[in-house]
Amino acid sequence: MSALIFEQMRQDVATILKEDVSQISDEDNLVDWGLDSIRLMALTLQWQRAGVAIEFSQLAERPQLATWWGLVVAAGGGGDTGHAGH
C-alpha cells in the first residue's frame, strides 16, 4: 500500500483497539478508547511502512482520527480520502 486512505486508517485504529469501526468517530479522543503509547507506536510503524511520513509525536499530540488524517494528507501520504469532510 503506497498511500493510506481514511477508512483504512479508521479500520487500523479499530482493529488495534479491538473495537467496532462504526463506534469510533472522527473527533473522539482515542486515549478514551484505550489507545496507549504501545498501540500508538504500532500504528505509527505500520503507517510509516505504508509510506506515510508521520511521526509518533505528531500522533500523540492530538489522538483523533480527523487530526491524524490532516497530518497524513499534509505529509503527502493520503490517497482517496474516503472521508467527505476532507
Secondary structure, 3 states (H helix, E strand, C coil): CCCECHHHHHHHHHHHHCCCHHHCCCCCCCCCCCCCHHHHHHHHHHHHHCCCCCCHHHHHHCCCHHHHHHHHHHCCCECCCCCCCC
